[in-house]
Amino acid sequence: MHETKPETVAILVSTYNWPEALERSVYSIFAQDRLPDEIIIADDGSGSETKTCIERLTKLSTIPIRHVWHEDSGFRLAEIRNKAIQASSADYIIQIDGDIILDPHFISDHLSLVEKDYFLCGSRVWIDQEQSAEIFANPPGFKLDKRKFPLSTVLNSFRSAPLARFMADRYKKNKPTALRGCNMSFWKKDLIAVNGYDESIQGWGSEDAELALRLINKGIKKRFLKFAAVAYHLYHKENSKDNLENNEKILAHTRNSGLTWATKGIQKKEQE
């Protein structure tokens, strides 16, 4: 492995029972100007339609696709991501959700700002219900027409390499949990060093922020992708937030205690 740049990169795509969105997300991976070395589908218990979709994508792909699945037992995103992290053979992991469509420079933008002892996080551009419907009405690989976007979306999707480099260590510098789990990337060794995601966090919310805090507590610094790694988020109804209060208590404990290791993480044991 090079000292500051990874030799291999995986893109980890989380999904649950929305194969139509997943297919369009993966097609946007196929269109990258820097292809990943592998695609890992982290499947939180989807049914047969998603399996069939992934089999079809695997036949089309020039990139190895691994389907990591567990049974449907509620919202267990942290656990399935841990399994996907374990399954990856890459030095570096870029993480998205299966309802995200990527700008063609998304992976190369992440890699342009990778450094040793850093993780990266970006944001996403909301696509409204009407525009999302247009995407689903067209075949996978349909190109987004930014001219149809509202002004706020166009501005959020602006890309500039010089501005991205300038903003990387400045934007939201003092807000460690200002991030989106649908657009993050890490050295795999750093994820292993903090034992991955905390699987005590179940249901929607806080799993990404809690992981980020443990990485920071471990000495891994955050860089923000602004004006780079543009990701478009397809419209859907909000997830249930029934367990958010409990998840936020776990997050607060990590913040207050300086925790670096997830007891219930990739390894199911205390840190030695």
N, C-alpha and C positions, 0 to 999 in steps of 0.2 A: 504493500500500500504506500502511495506517496504520502509525504508528511502532511500536506494541507489539502490535497484533492483526492477524492475516491477514484479507484480504478473501476469499480462496478456500482451500479445504482439500480434499485428496485423501486417500482411505484406500487404502493399498497392502496387498494381501493376497497373501502367498506361498503357493504350492501345489505339490504333486507327487502325481499319481495317486491322489487321494482325493476324487473328486467329491461323494460323499455328505456328507462333512464340509464341503467348500467351499460346497455349496448351503446348508447350515444356517448357516454363518458369514455368507454374503452376505444371507440373509434377516434376520439380526439387524442388519445394516447398514440394510436397508430400514426397520426398526422404530425407528430412532434419532429422538430428539426434535429433533436438529439433523442433518439429512441432509448428507452430504458433497457437494461440487460434482462429484466424479468418483470412480469406483472403478477402481483399476489392479490387475489380476490379474498377479502376477509368477510365471510358470509355468516351473518348472525342468525342462521336457522331458516333460510329461505326454502321455498318448496321447489317442485320439479320444474316449473317454468324457468326459474333462474338457472338451475342446473343445465337445462337444455340450451339456454342462451349462452352460457359460458362454454359449453361444448362446441357450439357453432363458432364463437369468437376464437376459440383455440385452433380450430381448423383453418381459419382465415389468417391467423397471426404468424408473423415471422419471429416473434418474441415468445419465449416460454411463458405460459400462463399456468399458475398454480391456484387451484380452488381449495381454500381452507374453510371448512364448514363445521359447525356444531349444531346440535339439536336446538329447536326453538324453545327457549325457556325464559321468555321475557327479553327486555332490552339489556344485552350483555356485550356492549360494544368494546369495553375495556378488555374483556376476556378474549374475544375473537381477534382483536388486534394483537394481543400478546401471542396468540397462536400463529398469526401471520408473520409477526416479527421473527419468531423462532424458525419458521419455514423458509425465510429468505436466506439466500446465500450471498447477498450483496454487501458491500462495505457501507453503503449509504442508502437510506430509505426515505422516499418522498411519500407523504401520506395525503390522500384525498378521500372524498366520499363518492359514492356511486351516483350521485345526482349532480355532479360537477362536470362541466364541459371546459376543456383547457384551451387556452391560447396556444398556438403552435410553438411558441418559445418558452412554454411553462417550465419544462425540465431544464433546459439550458440556462434559464434565468436563475433557477435554484442553484445550479452547479456553479454559476459565475460568482456567487457570493458565499460559497462554502469555505469555511476555515476550520482548522483544528480547534477543538474546545468551544464550538459554537453550535447552536441549533437555529433553524430559521422558521419564521412564521409569516404568513401573509394574510390576505383577506379574500373576500369573494364579492362578485358583482351580482346583485339580485336580478333575475330575469322575471318579469311579471307573468301573470297567468296567461294573458293573451299571446305573448311572444313564446312562452313555453309550449302552448298549444300548437303554434305554427311549427316549432321544432319537431314535435311528435307527429305532426301531419306529413312530415317529409321523411325520406329515408335516412338512416344513420349516416353520418358524414356530412349532413346539411350544414353549410357554412352560415354563421351568424352575420346578419346584415346590421352593422352598427348604426347605419343611417336611420334605422327604425327605432333605435333606443331613445328613451328620454335623456335629456341633457345630463342628469346626474349619473346615469349608467355610462354614458360615453366618457365623462370625466374620470370615473372610477376605473375605466378600462384603458386609460392612457398609459403608454409604456415608454420609458426612457432609461436606457442603461446608465448614463451619467448621473441622472437624478436618483436612480435606485442605489447606486454606490454611495452617493452623498447622504441619503436618508437612512441607510441600513442600520447605523449605530446611533441615530438621532431620533427617529420616529417612535413615539411612545416609549422612550427609553426608560422612564420611571414607572411604567405600568407593565409589570412582568406577566400578568395574566390577560393582557389585551392581545388576544389571538383567536384564531379559528382552526379547529381541528381538521377542517376540510382542506387546509392548505398549510402543512407543516413539513419539515424535513429534519433528519437527524443522522448522525453517525450511528450505525448499529451498535458499536461497542459502548457508546454513551447510554443507549437505552438499556443494554444489559447491565451496565454499572449501577443503574438505579432500580433495576428489576422490572423495567417496563411499566405498564399501566397498573394502577391499583384496582383490582377486580372487586373490591368492596363497593366501588362506585357502580351502581346499576341504575337503569333508567336514564333519561336524558339529563345531561348537564354536568359540568365541572371536571370530567375525566382528563381533558386536555390541559386545563389550567393547573390541575393538581400535579400532573406529570411535569409541566414546565417549571413549577416551583421546586420540585425535587431535583431537576436538572440544574437549576440555578443554585440551589443549596449545595450541590456537588461541585460547583465551580464551572459549569457549562453555561456560557453566556448566550443571551438571546440577540438575534439580529432580525430586523423586520424587513419584509419585502414590500416596499412601496414603489409604485410605478414599474413593477416587474411581477412575473409569475401570475398573470391575470387568470382568474378562474371565474366561470359563470355558473351561478347556482340556479338550477331549475326550480320553478315554483312547486310548492307542495304545502299542505296544511301543516301547522305546527305539531310537533310531537308532544305527547303527554309529559307534563312536568311534575307528576305525582310524587316522585322521589327526590325532587330537587333539594328540599330542605335538608335531608340526610346527607346528600352529596356535598352540599355547601359546608356542613359541619366537618366532613373529612378534609375538605379544602382548607378550612380555617385552622384545623389541627396541624396540617402540613406547614402552613404559613407561620404559625406561632411557635412550632417546635423545631424548625429547621431540618425536618425529616429529609433524608436522601434515599431511603430504601422502602419499597413497597412490600410489606410483609406478605400480602396476598397478591403476588405479581407473577412474573414468568416462572420463577422458582417459588415453590410453595413451602418455604421455610424461612426461618430467621436468618439475617445476614451473619455470616461467620466472622 
